[in-house]
Amino acid sequence: MRHFGHIPAAARQRLFHQEPCEFTADSPAVLLSAALGATLYSPATRPRLADDVVKLVGRGVVSMVLCLEDSIDDSEVEAAEENLIRQFADLDERGDETPLLFIRVREPDQIPDLVRRLGASIRLLSGFVLPKFTEERGTLFLEALAEAENTSGRRLYAMPVLESPELLHLETRTATLTGIANVVDKYRDRVLALRLGVTDFCSAYGLRRAPDMTAYDVRIVAGVIADVVNVLGRADGTGFTITGPVWEYFRLQERMFKPQLRRSPFLEGRAEELRTALIEHDLDGLLREIELDRANGLQGKTCIHPSHVPPVHALSVVSHEEFSDAQDILRPERGGGGVLRSAYTNKMNEVKPHRAWAVRTLHRAEVFGVAREDIGFVELLTAGLAE
């Protein structure tokens, strides 16, 4: 699989200075964590889940979470587990390409049980999403994952969700973060990424952000995100990939872009349905939040609607300018440090302070590609919407 792999090769060549790389579920963890992109959640109760998965691959989805937790009613868990087993068997029998697939469980003992019941179709599973993750609960989850991995012989990753009240409340936050850091460091080789449960954070105070507000406008949430990145997202080799919070809205019949963006020359001659797709979804708030995610040290995003996937991926592509700066900073002859003017002559690149940014940027460039100099967000988004 690869990002933008669902669009024709000729279109990729027009868009990319460096095309996104190919990867598989067995690729190194450092590459997979950067490649998660827009991770689409789906309730495990969907009766045609296998069909949905295959269809979404054709729309550019590369990672999915099949949810047994908050997205379904408590009374549906047993039926949802049975449905998951059937749907995985169906996907295995078809042999179609699948995205990276994760199951979001409720309790640790579900992990070895599901792995046993999946049988041969376990080959399609990349790991588990672990909710309400604290040091105590997290240890139980990760021990269960290790047991399931040893039993199945299949490499399985964990994606803990940081969403507990203990993490939100100021008086317990430091101890909770320290405990989480201890347990994920102990199981570092199994932790692919850490996810933020911002909806649960808001719930603890009876809050819900409006569609014109980002998570960073809710100060109590922004404070938690900052502390999580501070402790768990460091660029010194001790940190983890931390993904952006969910965007809850997918309103139709509203504008998505300002009129001048919709008149981009790239759209001339393209199918009318692409024009319609650009104007029928009000995602202005999502676009702002994606940019703020990256500015605050987050990569990728939790998504609950397919319309969110193309914007996340389009904004994940490295611009030609970013790529040029990153390459200049990391040239071997710059190893001693110093300051240089960017090739675009519009900024200062200071080698030592900007080195970690440059390394992260080139990781993103590997999996999302580098846009050509004259290609921007609208062109990438429009291409991503094509099927």
C-alpha positions as CSV (number, residue, x, y, z in Angstrom):
1,M,0.0,0.0,0.0
2,R,1.0,3.6,-0.3
3,H,-0.6,7.0,0.2
4,F,-2.3,8.3,-2.9
5,G,-1.9,4.8,-4.3
6,H,-5.6,4.9,-5.3
7,I,-4.9,7.6,-7.9
8,P,-3.4,6.8,-11.4
9,A,0.4,6.7,-11.6
10,A,0.4,9.5,-14.2
11,A,-1.5,11.8,-11.8
12,R,1.1,11.0,-9.0
13,Q,3.9,11.9,-11.3
14,R,2.3,15.3,-12.1
15,L,1.7,16.0,-8.4
16,F,4.9,14.7,-6.7
17,H,8.5,15.8,-6.8
18,Q,9.1,12.6,-4.7
19,E,6.3,10.0,-4.7
20,P,5.1,8.4,-1.4
21,C,6.8,5.1,-0.7
22,E,5.2,1.7,-0.7
23,F,4.9,-0.1,2.7
24,T,3.2,-3.2,4.2
25,A,2.0,-4.2,7.6
26,D,5.5,-5.7,8.1
27,S,7.4,-2.5,7.4
28,P,9.5,-1.1,10.3
29,A,7.5,0.5,13.1
30,V,9.1,3.9,12.6
31,L,7.8,4.0,9.1
32,L,4.3,2.7,10.0
33,S,3.8,5.2,12.8
34,A,4.5,8.0,10.4
35,A,2.3,6.4,7.7
36,L,-0.9,6.0,9.8
37,G,-2.3,9.2,8.5
38,A,-6.1,9.6,8.8
39,T,-7.0,6.5,10.9
40,L,-10.7,5.9,10.2
41,Y,-12.8,4.4,13.0
42,S,-15.8,2.1,12.2
43,P,-18.2,0.4,14.6
44,A,-17.5,-3.4,14.6
45,T,-21.3,-4.0,14.3
46,R,-21.5,-3.0,10.6
47,P,-23.0,-6.0,8.7
48,R,-21.0,-5.3,5.5
49,L,-17.7,-4.4,7.2
50,A,-15.5,-6.3,4.8
51,D,-17.1,-4.6,1.8
52,D,-16.6,-1.2,3.6
53,V,-12.9,-2.0,4.2
54,V,-12.2,-2.9,0.6
55,K,-14.2,0.2,-0.7
56,L,-12.3,2.5,1.6
57,V,-8.9,1.2,0.4
58,G,-10.1,2.5,-3.0
59,R,-10.6,5.9,-1.5
60,G,-7.1,6.2,-0.1
61,V,-7.6,4.9,3.5
62,V,-4.5,3.2,4.8
63,S,-5.4,2.6,8.5
64,M,-8.6,1.7,10.2
65,V,-9.8,0.9,13.7
66,L,-12.7,-1.5,14.1
67,C,-14.3,-0.5,17.3
68,L,-15.8,-2.6,20.1
69,E,-15.8,0.2,22.6
70,D,-17.6,3.5,22.8
71,S,-19.0,3.4,19.3
72,I,-21.3,0.5,20.1
73,D,-23.9,-0.1,22.8
74,D,-22.8,-2.3,25.8
75,S,-25.4,-4.9,24.8
76,E,-23.9,-5.3,21.3
77,V,-20.4,-6.4,22.3
78,E,-20.8,-10.1,21.9
79,A,-22.6,-9.8,18.6
80,A,-19.9,-7.3,17.4
81,E,-17.1,-9.7,18.3
82,E,-18.8,-12.4,16.3
83,N,-19.3,-10.1,13.4
84,L,-15.6,-9.1,13.4
85,I,-14.6,-12.8,13.2
86,R,-16.9,-13.3,10.2
87,Q,-15.7,-10.1,8.5
88,F,-12.0,-10.9,8.9
89,A,-12.6,-14.4,7.5
90,D,-14.4,-12.9,4.6
91,L,-11.5,-10.4,3.9
92,D,-9.0,-13.3,4.2
93,E,-10.9,-15.4,1.7
94,R,-11.2,-12.6,-0.8
95,G,-7.5,-11.8,-0.8
96,D,-8.2,-8.1,-1.6
97,E,-5.8,-5.4,-0.4
98,T,-6.6,-4.2,3.1
99,P,-5.4,-1.2,5.1
100,L,-3.6,-1.5,8.4
101,L,-6.4,-2.9,10.6
102,F,-6.6,-2.5,14.4
103,I,-9.3,-3.6,16.8
104,R,-10.4,-1.3,19.7
105,V,-11.2,-3.5,22.6
106,R,-12.7,-2.7,26.0
107,E,-10.9,-5.1,28.4
108,P,-7.5,-6.9,28.3
109,D,-8.9,-10.4,28.2
110,Q,-10.6,-9.6,24.8
111,I,-7.2,-9.5,23.1
112,P,-6.1,-13.1,23.5
113,D,-9.6,-14.3,23.0
114,L,-10.1,-12.5,19.7
115,V,-6.7,-13.5,18.5
116,R,-7.6,-17.2,19.1
117,R,-10.9,-16.8,17.4
118,L,-9.5,-15.0,14.4
119,G,-7.5,-18.1,13.4
120,A,-5.7,-17.8,10.1
121,S,-7.2,-14.4,9.4
122,I,-5.0,-12.9,12.2
123,R,-2.6,-12.2,9.3
124,L,-4.8,-9.2,8.4
125,L,-4.6,-7.7,11.9
126,S,-1.9,-5.1,12.8
127,G,-2.8,-4.7,16.4
128,F,-5.1,-3.3,19.1
129,V,-6.3,0.1,20.3
130,L,-6.3,0.2,24.1
131,P,-8.8,2.6,25.7
132,K,-8.7,4.6,28.9
133,F,-5.0,3.9,29.2
134,T,-3.3,4.4,32.5
135,E,-0.3,2.7,34.1
136,E,-2.4,0.1,35.8
137,R,-4.8,-0.6,33.0
138,G,-2.1,-0.2,30.4
139,T,0.1,-2.9,32.0
140,L,-2.8,-5.4,31.9
141,F,-3.5,-4.6,28.2
142,L,0.1,-4.8,27.1
143,E,0.7,-8.1,29.0
144,A,-2.4,-9.5,27.3
145,L,-1.0,-8.3,23.9
146,A,2.3,-9.9,24.6
147,E,0.6,-13.2,25.4
148,A,-1.5,-13.0,22.2
149,E,1.5,-12.2,20.1
150,N,3.4,-15.2,21.5
151,T,0.5,-17.5,21.0
152,S,-0.2,-16.4,17.4
153,G,3.3,-15.8,16.2
154,R,2.0,-12.6,14.6
155,R,3.6,-9.2,15.3
156,L,0.9,-7.1,17.0
157,Y,1.1,-3.4,17.8
158,A,-0.6,-1.4,20.5
159,M,-2.1,2.1,20.2
160,P,-3.0,3.3,23.7
161,V,-5.7,6.0,23.9
162,L,-4.9,8.7,26.5
163,E,-8.3,9.8,27.7
164,S,-8.7,9.0,31.4
165,P,-10.0,11.6,33.9
166,E,-6.8,11.1,35.9
167,L,-4.9,12.5,32.9
168,L,-7.2,15.5,32.6
169,H,-7.4,16.5,36.2
170,L,-4.6,18.8,37.2
171,E,-3.9,17.2,40.6
172,T,-3.3,13.8,39.2
173,R,-1.9,14.6,35.7
174,T,1.8,14.6,36.5
175,A,1.7,11.2,38.3
176,T,-0.6,9.7,35.6
177,L,1.7,10.9,32.8
178,T,4.7,9.6,34.6
179,G,3.1,6.2,35.1
180,I,2.0,6.0,31.4
181,A,5.5,7.0,30.3
182,N,7.0,4.1,32.4
183,V,4.7,1.4,31.0
184,V,5.0,2.5,27.3
185,D,8.7,2.7,27.6
186,K,8.8,-0.8,29.0
187,Y,6.8,-2.1,26.0
188,R,8.3,0.4,23.5
189,D,8.8,-2.2,20.8
190,R,5.0,-2.9,20.8
191,V,3.7,0.7,21.0
192,L,3.1,2.0,17.5
193,A,1.5,5.4,18.4
194,L,-0.3,7.1,21.2
195,R,-3.8,8.4,20.5
196,L,-5.6,11.3,22.2
197,G,-9.2,10.9,23.4
198,V,-10.3,14.5,23.3
199,T,-14.0,13.7,23.3
200,D,-13.6,12.0,26.7
201,F,-11.6,15.0,28.0
202,C,-14.5,17.4,27.0
203,S,-17.0,15.0,28.5
204,A,-15.5,15.2,31.9
205,Y,-16.5,18.9,32.0
206,G,-19.7,18.7,30.0
207,L,-18.1,20.4,27.0
208,R,-18.4,19.9,23.3
209,R,-16.5,22.1,20.8
210,A,-18.5,23.8,18.0
211,P,-17.6,23.1,14.3
212,D,-15.9,26.5,14.1
213,M,-13.6,25.7,17.0
214,T,-10.6,23.5,17.2
215,A,-9.4,21.4,20.1
216,Y,-6.8,24.1,20.8
217,D,-9.6,26.7,21.4
218,V,-10.8,24.6,24.4
219,R,-8.1,25.7,26.8
220,I,-8.5,22.8,29.2
221,V,-8.0,20.3,26.4
222,A,-5.1,22.3,24.9
223,G,-3.3,22.1,28.2
224,V,-3.6,18.3,28.3
225,I,-2.3,18.0,24.8
226,A,0.6,20.2,25.6
227,D,1.5,18.2,28.6
228,V,1.2,14.9,26.8
229,V,3.5,16.1,24.0
230,N,5.9,17.5,26.7
231,V,6.3,14.1,28.4
232,L,5.7,11.6,25.6
233,G,6.5,13.4,22.3
234,R,10.1,14.4,22.8
235,A,12.4,14.3,19.8
236,D,15.4,13.0,21.7
237,G,14.7,9.3,21.1
238,T,12.5,8.8,24.1
239,G,9.2,10.0,22.5
240,F,6.4,8.4,20.6
241,T,4.2,9.3,17.7
242,I,1.2,11.1,19.1
243,T,-1.8,11.3,16.8
244,G,-4.3,14.2,16.5
245,P,-7.7,14.2,18.1
246,V,-11.0,13.3,16.3
247,W,-12.9,15.8,14.4
248,E,-16.6,15.2,15.1
249,Y,-18.4,17.1,12.3
250,F,-19.2,16.1,8.7
251,R,-21.9,18.6,7.7
252,L,-23.2,18.6,4.1
253,Q,-24.4,21.5,1.9
254,E,-21.9,24.0,3.3
255,R,-18.8,25.5,1.9
256,M,-15.5,23.8,2.4
257,F,-13.2,26.4,0.8
258,K,-13.2,30.1,0.1
259,P,-14.4,30.8,-3.5
260,Q,-10.9,31.7,-4.8
261,L,-9.6,28.3,-3.8
262,R,-12.4,26.6,-5.7
263,R,-11.4,28.4,-8.8
264,S,-8.0,26.8,-8.9
265,P,-6.8,26.2,-12.5
266,F,-6.1,22.6,-11.5
267,L,-9.9,22.0,-11.4
268,E,-10.5,23.1,-15.0
269,G,-11.7,20.1,-17.0
270,R,-12.0,17.8,-14.1
271,A,-15.2,15.8,-13.4
272,E,-18.1,17.8,-12.0
273,E,-18.3,15.4,-9.0
274,L,-14.9,16.6,-7.8
275,R,-16.1,20.2,-7.8
276,T,-19.2,19.1,-5.9
277,A,-17.1,17.2,-3.4
278,L,-15.0,20.4,-2.7
279,I,-18.0,22.6,-1.9
280,E,-20.4,20.2,-0.2
281,H,-18.4,19.5,3.0
282,D,-17.8,22.2,5.6
283,L,-14.4,21.2,6.8
284,D,-12.8,24.6,7.5
285,G,-12.5,23.8,11.2
286,L,-10.9,20.5,10.4
287,L,-8.3,22.1,8.1
288,R,-7.3,24.5,10.9
289,E,-7.1,21.8,13.4
290,I,-4.9,19.6,11.2
291,E,-2.4,22.5,10.9
292,L,-2.5,23.1,14.6
293,D,-2.0,19.4,15.3
294,R,1.3,19.5,13.4
295,A,2.3,22.8,15.0
296,N,1.9,21.2,18.4
297,G,3.8,18.0,17.7
298,L,1.0,15.6,16.6
299,Q,1.1,13.4,13.5
300,G,-1.9,11.8,11.7
301,K,-5.5,12.1,13.0
302,T,-8.3,10.0,14.3
303,C,-11.2,10.2,11.9
304,I,-14.9,9.1,12.1
305,H,-16.0,9.9,8.5
306,P,-14.4,9.1,5.1
307,S,-14.7,12.7,4.0
308,H,-12.0,13.6,6.6
309,V,-9.4,11.3,5.0
310,P,-8.4,13.3,1.9
311,P,-7.9,16.6,3.8
312,V,-5.7,14.9,6.4
313,H,-3.6,13.2,3.7
314,A,-3.4,16.3,1.5
315,L,-2.1,18.4,4.4
316,S,0.4,15.6,5.3
317,V,2.3,15.9,2.0
318,V,5.6,17.7,2.5
319,S,5.8,20.9,0.5
320,H,8.8,21.4,-1.9
321,E,10.0,24.2,0.3
322,E,9.9,22.1,3.5
323,F,11.8,19.3,1.7
324,S,14.4,21.7,0.4
325,D,15.0,23.2,3.9
326,A,15.1,19.7,5.6
327,Q,17.6,18.5,3.1
328,D,19.9,21.5,3.5
329,I,19.8,21.2,7.3
330,L,20.8,17.5,7.2
331,R,23.6,17.7,4.6
332,P,26.7,15.9,6.0
333,E,28.8,19.0,5.7
334,R,26.4,20.8,8.0
335,G,27.1,18.5,10.9
336,G,29.0,21.1,12.9
337,G,26.1,23.4,13.0
338,G,25.8,27.0,11.8
339,V,23.1,29.2,10.2
340,L,22.2,29.3,6.5
341,R,19.7,31.1,4.3
342,S,17.1,28.8,2.9
343,A,17.1,28.0,-0.8
344,Y,13.8,29.9,-1.0
345,T,15.6,32.9,0.5
346,N,12.7,33.6,2.9
347,K,13.9,32.2,6.2
348,M,16.9,31.2,8.4
349,N,17.7,27.6,8.8
350,E,19.7,27.0,12.0
351,V,21.3,23.6,11.7
352,K,21.4,22.3,15.2
353,P,18.0,23.6,16.5
354,H,16.2,22.6,13.3
355,R,17.8,19.2,12.9
356,A,15.0,17.2,14.8
357,W,12.4,19.0,12.7
358,A,14.2,18.1,9.5
359,V,14.5,14.4,10.5
360,R,10.7,14.3,11.2
361,T,10.0,16.1,7.9
362,L,12.0,13.6,5.9
363,H,10.2,10.7,7.6
364,R,6.9,12.3,6.6
365,A,8.2,12.9,3.1
366,E,9.0,9.2,2.7
367,V,5.5,8.1,3.4
368,F,3.4,11.0,2.1
369,G,5.7,12.3,-0.6
370,V,6.9,15.7,-1.6
371,A,4.8,18.0,-3.7
372,R,6.1,19.6,-6.8
373,E,7.1,23.2,-6.5
374,D,3.9,24.5,-8.1
375,I,1.5,22.0,-6.4
376,G,-0.5,23.0,-3.4
377,F,-3.2,21.7,-1.0
378,V,-6.2,22.1,-3.4
379,E,-4.5,20.1,-6.1
380,L,-3.6,17.3,-3.7
381,L,-7.0,17.3,-2.1
382,T,-8.7,17.1,-5.5
383,A,-6.6,14.2,-6.6
384,G,-7.2,12.4,-3.3
385,L,-10.9,12.6,-3.8
386,A,-10.7,10.8,-7.1
387,E,-11.7,7.1,-7.1
